């Protein structure tokens, strides 16, 4: 089932400059596996080597922060929108 994955400007260079791409999967983890299959340059940009979401990346399924859902095990459905946002910090 395809979902739309919206990429921040900093990651677009790894996806041919595209602001959004389609990926398939039943869970967020599946979607990221498919995303890296299509765009190998995205490997390691969102998920760490040990399989966790990077600390300074926020991921949303529609309007829900996946950190408060099931993280990478979050279920996705046809037509969902996954947004990847770099975390902003400072003081």
N, C-alpha and C positions, 0 to 999 in steps of 0.2 A: 504494500500500500504506500503510495508516494506521499511524502510530506514536503513542505517547503522549508528550506533551511536558509535563514537570513544571516549573511556574513558581515562582520564589521569591516571597515575599510582596511585595517591592518592585515586581515586574512584573505582579502579578495585577490591578492597577487598569486595565491596558491590555487585559485579557482578560475584562472583565465580572466580576472577582472570582474567577474560576475558578483552582483550584490546579493543574489539569491540563487539557489540551486535546488534541484529535486533529489531526494534520497528515499530509499525504501527500508522498512523494518517494522517490527512489532513493538520494539522497545527503543528507547533513546540510544542505548548501546548499539543495537542493530543498525540504526540510522547512521551513527558515527562510523561504524565499520564500512558501510556502503559508501559513505562520503569519502573516506580515505581510499577506498578501492577506486573511486572515480578521480580523485584529486590527491595523489600520494603526498604532495607537498603539505597537506593538512595534518599528516601524521605527527603526533606529539604536540600539536598546537592547542588542543582542547582537552585531551585525555593524557594523563601521565603514563609512563611505562608500566606502572603497576596497576593500571586500569581504573584510576580515580579521576574525577574531574579536576582540572588544574585549579589551584587555589585562587588565582586572579582572573578567572573567567566565570561569568554568570551565564547560565543557560535557562531559557524560558520555553515552556510548551504553551503555546498561545499566550496567556497573560500570567501563567503560574511559574514561579521559580522552582525548578526541579530539585533544589536542595531541600525544599519543604514537602516534596512529593516522595518519589522513590529513587531519586538521583538517576543513575544510568539505567536502572530497571523500570523507569517510568514508561508506562504504555503510551503508544502513539496510535492515532487513527488517521485514516485517509483524510487529507485536507488540513491536518494540523499544521501549525506554523511553529518552527523551532527557531528561536532567536539566540544568537551567540553574541554576548557583549563583553568586552574587556572591562574588568573592574577598575574603578577610578578611586584612588586613595590620595590622601594628602592632609595637610593640616595648616 
